[in-house]
Amino acid sequence: MSTVLIYAMLIVMALVVLVPIVWIVGASFNPQSSLLSATAFPENPTISHYIKLIKETKFLAWYGNTLKIASINMVLSVILTSTTAYVFSRFRFPGKKFGLLSILILQMFPSFMGMMAMYNILWQLNLLNTHFGLILTYAAGQIPYNTWLVKGYLSNIPRSLDEAARLDGASNLRIFWQIILPLIKPILIFVALSQFIAPWMDFIFPRMILSSPEKKTLAIGLYDMINANTNNNFTTFAAGAVLVAVPITFLYVCLQRYLIHGVTAGANKA
């Protein structure tokens, strides 16, 4: 009986997830443009909304901006997270326990609480309305959670590997680069993917930081497109949503094995 309930729950959850996806994909091929006419399975499917999105809007520019922000944020986040976690996991220094406790406490506060402070800092650094300011905020904001996650993964790697390499004359940098990094690849892939996805989904903070039309991200551009036309471009918006999901879905499918291993192993020990 319990097995039946588990499968029933899984089926319901799958339907809850899949129905909106099927509907938004179907709406993107609907020949009409209004919300009321959109259906999951259009009778006369068309790709005109995709063509309109690319030719009549600045979708490609928004896509390029978001891809640039996401890629740089991903690389910078992996560097900051891996080095910080390595230091906390392998070295002893004054304030280590306080630092770990601070990281743990910082995870409890939502990022919205610091938005005005971040806005003021970026204003003082002349980084408002810049992609670089947005990237720095994303990369710095992920440090507490991801550091704790990667540190938990590192704690499962025997210190004897470091000690053996150190006896052979390897420096800390060489140990980190040639021994530690290959061993923590699954958790780093998880961090990289999560940080790549964040800018694609975020709307509120880019909306507050970016003001120039040429610097818009996908979330801002698509919202302004549908908001300026009183929802008459809903099916075109649906086409944009489908194109936004393509790279994320592709990465999830290709890296699924690493993601599952990285999350489960990183949660074992802190």
NORBEL-V561537 format. One record per residue. N is the residue number from 1. OMEGA is omega in radians with two decimals (999 if undefined). D_LAST is the distance of its C-alpha to the last C-alpha in Angstrom with 1 decimal. Layout:
# NORBEL-V561537
[[N	OMEGA	D_LAST] [N	OMEGA	D_LAST]]
This chain:
# NORBEL-V561537
[[1	3.14	36.9] [2	3.12	33.2] [3	3.10	33.1] [4	3.13	35.8] [5	3.13	33.9] [6	3.14	30.8] [7	3.11	32.9] [8	3.12	34.9] [9	3.13	31.8] [10	3.12	30.6] [11	3.12	34.1] [12	3.13	34.3] [13	3.12	31.0] [14	3.11	32.3] [15	3.13	35.6] [16	-3.13	34.0] [17	-3.00	32.2] [18	-3.08	35.1] [19	3.10	38.1] [20	3.14	37.3] [21	3.12	36.6] [22	-3.11	39.9] [23	-3.11	41.7] [24	3.07	40.6] [25	3.10	41.5] [26	3.13	44.8] [27	-3.13	45.5] [28	3.11	45.1] [29	3.14	48.0] [30	-3.11	50.2] [31	3.13	53.5] [32	-3.07	53.5] [33	-3.07	51.5] [34	3.13	51.1] [35	-3.07	48.3] [36	-3.10	50.8] [37	-3.08	52.1] [38	3.10	48.7] [39	3.14	48.1] [40	-3.12	45.5] [41	-3.10	48.3] [42	-3.13	51.0] [43	-3.14	54.5] [44	-3.08	55.2] [45	-3.12	51.9] [46	3.09	52.1] [47	-3.08	50.0] [48	-3.12	51.9] [49	3.08	49.0] [50	3.10	46.9] [51	3.13	49.9] [52	-3.12	50.5] [53	-3.08	46.9] [54	-3.04	47.1] [55	-3.00	50.7] [56	3.09	51.2] [57	3.10	47.9] [58	-3.08	45.6] [59	-3.12	42.9] [60	3.09	42.6] [61	3.09	42.0] [62	-3.14	39.4] [63	3.12	37.7] [64	3.10	37.9] [65	-3.11	36.4] [66	3.12	33.5] [67	3.11	32.9] [68	3.14	33.1] [69	-3.10	30.6] [70	-3.09	28.2] [71	-3.14	28.4] [72	3.10	28.1] [73	3.13	25.2] [74	-3.12	23.4] [75	-3.12	24.0] [76	-3.13	23.2] [77	3.12	20.0] [78	3.13	18.8] [79	-3.11	19.9] [80	-3.09	18.3] [81	-3.07	14.9] [82	-3.13	14.8] [83	3.13	16.2] [84	3.14	14.1] [85	3.13	10.8] [86	3.13	12.6] [87	-3.12	13.7] [88	-3.08	10.6] [89	-2.96	9.1] [90	-3.05	12.5] [91	3.03	14.6] [92	-3.11	15.3] [93	3.13	17.4] [94	3.11	18.8] [95	-3.11	17.0] [96	-3.13	13.5] [97	3.10	12.2] [98	3.13	14.6] [99	3.11	13.6] [100	3.11	9.9] [101	3.11	11.6] [102	3.11	14.2] [103	-3.14	12.2] [104	-3.13	10.7] [105	-3.12	14.4] [106	3.13	15.9] [107	-3.07	14.5] [108	-3.07	16.6] [109	3.10	19.8] [110	-3.09	21.8] [111	-3.13	23.0] [112	-3.08	26.5] [113	-3.09	26.4] [114	-3.04	26.3] [115	-3.12	29.0] [116	3.10	31.9] [117	3.12	30.1] [118	3.10	29.2] [119	-3.14	32.7] [120	3.12	34.1] [121	3.13	32.0] [122	3.11	33.1] [123	3.13	36.7] [124	3.13	36.7] [125	-3.10	35.5] [126	-3.12	38.1] [127	3.04	35.6] [128	-3.14	36.7] [129	3.07	38.2] [130	3.07	36.4] [131	-3.13	34.0] [132	3.10	32.3] [133	3.12	31.5] [134	3.14	30.0] [135	3.13	27.9] [136	-3.13	26.6] [137	3.11	25.6] [138	-3.05	23.8] [139	-3.14	21.9] [140	-3.09	21.0] [141	-3.11	20.1] [142	-3.02	17.4] [143	-3.08	15.4] [144	-3.07	13.2] [145	-3.06	12.0] [146	3.09	12.0] [147	3.12	10.4] [148	-3.14	7.2] [149	-3.11	7.8] [150	3.10	8.9] [151	3.08	6.4] [152	3.10	4.1] [153	-3.14	7.7] [154	-3.13	8.7] [155	3.12	6.7] [156	3.12	9.0] [157	-3.08	11.9] [158	3.09	13.9] [159	-3.14	14.7] [160	3.08	18.3] [161	3.10	18.9] [162	-3.08	18.6] [163	3.12	20.7] [164	3.12	23.3] [165	3.14	23.8] [166	3.09	24.0] [167	3.11	26.7] [168	3.08	28.6] [169	-3.13	28.8] [170	3.09	26.2] [171	3.12	25.1] [172	3.13	21.6] [173	3.14	22.8] [174	3.08	24.1] [175	-3.13	21.1] [176	-3.03	19.0] [177	-3.00	21.9] [178	-3.10	23.1] [179	-3.03	20.2] [180	-3.07	16.8] [181	3.10	18.1] [182	-3.10	19.9] [183	-3.11	16.9] [184	-3.11	14.7] [185	-3.13	17.8] [186	-3.10	16.8] [187	3.10	13.9] [188	3.07	16.2] [189	3.07	19.0] [190	3.13	17.2] [191	-3.12	16.6] [192	-3.11	20.2] [193	-3.13	21.7] [194	3.13	20.1] [195	3.04	21.3] [196	-3.09	24.7] [197	-3.02	25.3] [198	-3.13	24.6] [199	3.13	27.9] [200	-3.05	29.9] [201	-3.01	29.0] [202	3.12	29.1] [203	-2.96	32.4] [204	-3.07	32.2] [205	3.06	30.9] [206	3.12	33.0] [207	-3.12	35.9] [208	-3.04	35.5] [209	-3.03	35.1] [210	-3.13	37.5] [211	-3.12	41.2] [212	-3.14	43.2] [213	-3.10	44.2] [214	-3.13	43.5] [215	-3.12	39.9] [216	2.98	39.0] [217	-3.11	36.1] [218	-3.11	36.5] [219	-3.13	35.4] [220	-3.09	37.8] [221	-3.13	40.6] [222	3.11	40.6] [223	-3.14	40.5] [224	-3.14	43.4] [225	-3.10	45.3] [226	-3.14	45.3] [227	-3.11	45.6] [228	-3.09	48.6] [229	3.09	50.4] [230	3.06	50.0] [231	3.12	48.1] [232	3.14	50.9] [233	-3.05	48.6] [234	-3.11	46.2] [235	3.03	46.6] [236	3.05	46.2] [237	3.11	43.0] [238	3.08	41.9] [239	3.09	42.8] [240	3.12	40.6] [241	3.11	37.7] [242	3.14	38.2] [243	3.09	38.2] [244	-3.08	35.0] [245	-3.05	33.2] [246	-3.11	34.5] [247	-3.14	32.2] [248	3.12	29.1] [249	-3.14	30.2] [250	3.14	31.0] [251	3.13	27.7] [252	-3.12	25.9] [253	-3.09	28.3] [254	-3.03	28.0] [255	-3.06	24.2] [256	-3.11	23.4] [257	3.14	22.3] [258	-3.10	19.7] [259	-3.12	18.5] [260	-3.13	17.9] [261	-3.11	16.2] [262	-3.11	14.0] [263	-3.09	12.9] [264	-3.12	12.5] [265	-3.12	10.6] [266	-3.13	8.2] [267	-3.07	7.4] [268	-2.98	7.0] [269	-3.14	3.8] [270	999	0.0]]
